[in-house]
């Protein structure tokens, strides 16, 4: 087993041996499973994202800007036909358990949509570094990304600077935005990702990254699944919920990890996970 596996977790606790993935998360800050799902599965995902996006754009607070022509929308699990297949995938379960422990919690479901005209984001991480990461070099949350399209060079691919999840400087704006003199370090390390339909990645959102300029006429929707370990508190930023009937129909091993209210009727989500430094893009 990887030396980075959560204390007390053994190979017998996992569906798959994900030691290489755990090591990649601690070294590069990102790993991936190619072909985890079929392209047809991803096409259904695209249909559900498109429907949720149009609904969100039609009401105040339904979508939040992450830069010019770039949006984030949080949704409820019931808006996604593939939700159970996603969170119950053996690779997803195994990576979550190995990195975050058996009590991991699913706290976020949403998607990013860079449209035609989206510009380079500033280099950033998604939230300030937790104290456990700073003092113990331990990851306490993960973000899974699932593309709903085949990513091409002109579509504004995701760009990440491997190994920068440990970068820690008082100069970081809000603990998240490195100042411009730091940019050459990230540009030198930068790797662009070109996932295809059916691929899934896992990363620590602390690794410095950005969305890049979309020079095409196509959107690049990407699903985001946020998962916390016992110490993390990212659920405070999110409002995902499920109805009672949906909750009761879920497999027990999914319910065990789904950290959200059970309600009689779903309310449309007003987005609150705003990242102010992304609103204008990279000038």
N, C-alpha and C positions, 0 to 999 in steps of 0.2 A: 504493500500500500504506500501511497505517497506520504511523505512526512508532513504534508499540509492538511491531511484529512482531519475532519473535526474530531476532537478527543472522544474516544469510546466507540467510534464507528469502525466497523470491520467490513471486509469484503462480503461476508455473509449477510450484511444488512442492505446490500445494494443489488439491484437487478443486473447491472452491468459493471465491469471494471472500468472506472473512469479516472484512474490514477493519472494518466497522461493529461486529461482535461483539467484536473485539479492543479497539477504542476503548471500548466499553461496559464491558468487564471492567476497564479501567484507570481509567475515570471513575466508573461506578456500582458496579462490583464484581460485576455479574451481567448475563447476557444469556440469550436463549432462542430456540429454534426451534419455532414452533407447528406442530403437525401433522407432526412428523418421522416418526411412525409412525401406523398405523391404530388406531382404538379396539379392534379385535379383537386386535391385537398386544399392546396394554396389558392386555387381559383375560387373555391367556395369562401375562403377567408377574404379574398378580394371583394366578392359580392357583399359580404356582411360589413366590411369596412366602408365600402362606398355608400351603402344605405345609412350607416350610422353617421358618416361624415356629412351627408346632405341634411340629415335631421339636425345635427349639431349646428351647422352653419345657419339654419333657418331660425334659430332662437338666440336671444342674448345670453352670453356666457357659455354657449354650447361648445365653443372651441377657443383655445388660447393660442396667441401668436408665439412662435419660437424664432422669429425673424421674418423679413419680408417674404410673403407668399409661402410661408411654412407654418403648419398648425399641429397642435397636439390636442387629442380628444380622449378623455377617459370614458370607458363604457362599462356596462354591467355584463357579467358572464352570459346572461341569457340572450344577449345581442349577438353572440358568437356561437354558431352551430358546432364549431370544432373545439369548444372550450375544454370539454372533458378529455378528448383525445390529446389535446396539447398538454395539459397539466398532468395527465396520467401516463404520458409517454415514458418508457423505461429510462431513457437517457436524461430527461428532465428530472424525474424523481431521484435518479442516482446522483446527478451533479448537485442537486439541492441538499440531499442528505449528506454527501461526502464533504461539502464545503460548509454548510450551515447547521448540520446536525439533524437528528430525526424530528425535532420540533419546529422545523421551518414553517413559515407562514406566507401564503400567497396574499399580497396586499395591494397589488396594482394590476389593472388591465386597461390598456389604452392603445393608441396608435399615433405615429407621427406621419404627416403627409407633406413632403416638400413638393410644391407645384412648380410649373414653368415660371421662371423668374426668381426662384429662391437663390439667395446669395450665400457666400461662405459665412458660416457662423464663426464667432470668436472661439478660440480654443477654450475648453472648459471641462469641468467635471459636473455631475448632476446634483451634488450636494456636498457640504463640507466634510472633511475627513473625520470619521468617528474616533473617539478616544481609544477604543480597543485596537483600531488599525494603527493609530499613531504610536501607541506604547507597546503593543504586543505583535504588530505586523500580522494581524488577523483580519480576514474579510468577514463582514457581518451581513452583507446583502448581495444579491445578484440581480442583474437585468437580463432577461432572455429576449432576443429579437427574432422575429420571423418575417421575412420579406413576403409581400403579396404579389411581387412581380419579379421577372428576371432582370437583374440590375445590369445596366450598361454604363459605359464611361461618361456619357453626356447627361446622365440622369441625376447628377449630384450625389455620388456614392458617399457612404459613411467613411470617415477617415479617423484613424486612431493612432496614437503614439505609444507603442508597446513599452511596458515597463514603467510607465509614469504614474501608476496608481499609488506609489509611495512618495511622490513629490510633495513636499510640505514646506511652504514658505509663508511668512507673515505678509508678504507682498501680494498674495492671492486676494483679489477682490471678493469679498463675502466668503472667503475660503474656497472659492470655486473657479475664479478667473485669473489665470496667470497674466502678469503684465507683459506688454509687448516686447520688452527686452528678452523675455524667456522664449519667444516664439521660434527663434532659430533651432533651439533644442527639439521642439516638437516637429518642426518641418523636416528636420534631418531624420527623425525616426518614423515619420508618417507612413502609414500603410493604408491604402484604400481597399475596401472590401466590396466584392461583387457577388453577393449571394444570389442563388437561383431559387425559383419556386420549389418548396419542399425542404430547403435548408433552414437550420436554426442555429443561432449562436447564443453563447452565454458570456457575460462580461461583468466585471466590477465597474459600476458607473463612476468610480473614482479615477479610472484611467483617462488621461486627457484625450479629448476627441472633439470632432466637429462634423456637422453636415457640410457638404461642399456645394458649389454653385451648380444649379440645374440649368444646363444649356439646351435641354430638349423641350418638346411640347408635352411631355408625358409626366405624370405624377409618379412618385415612388413611395407608396404606402408601406409602412413597416409596423407590425404589431409589437407591443411592449408588454412583457409580463414581469412584474416586480415581485421579488421574493426576499423576505427578511429572515434572519436568524433570531434567536431569542433576545439578543441585546438591542437590535435595531428598532427604530420607531418611525419608519417611513409610512406606516399606515395612517399617521396623523395628517398626511398630505393628500389622502385619497378618500373617495366616497363610494366605492363599489359596494353593491348590495345584491341580494338574491331574494326571490319570493319564497314563501314557505313551501309551495308545491315543488319548485325547482330544487330547493335544498333537500327535501325528502327523497327526491329521485336520484340524487347524486350518489356515487359509490362512497362507501364509508371512508376509504383511504383518501378520497378527494376532500370530503367534508372535514376531515381531521386537520387539513392544512389550509383551508380557506378561511381567512380572517376577515370577515365582513358581516354586517348586520343581516338578519333574516327579517323580511318585512312582508306585510300583506300586499302592498302595491308598490311598484318601482316608481321613483321620481326621476325625471331627467337630471343628469348631473351638471351642475354649474362648476366649471373648471376652476380649481384653486391652486394647482401646482404650477404657478407662474414662475419663470426664471427671468427676472427683469433684464439681466445682462444680455439675453439673446434677442430681445425684442427688435433691436435695430439692425442686427446682423453685424458683420465685421466691416467697419468703415474702410 
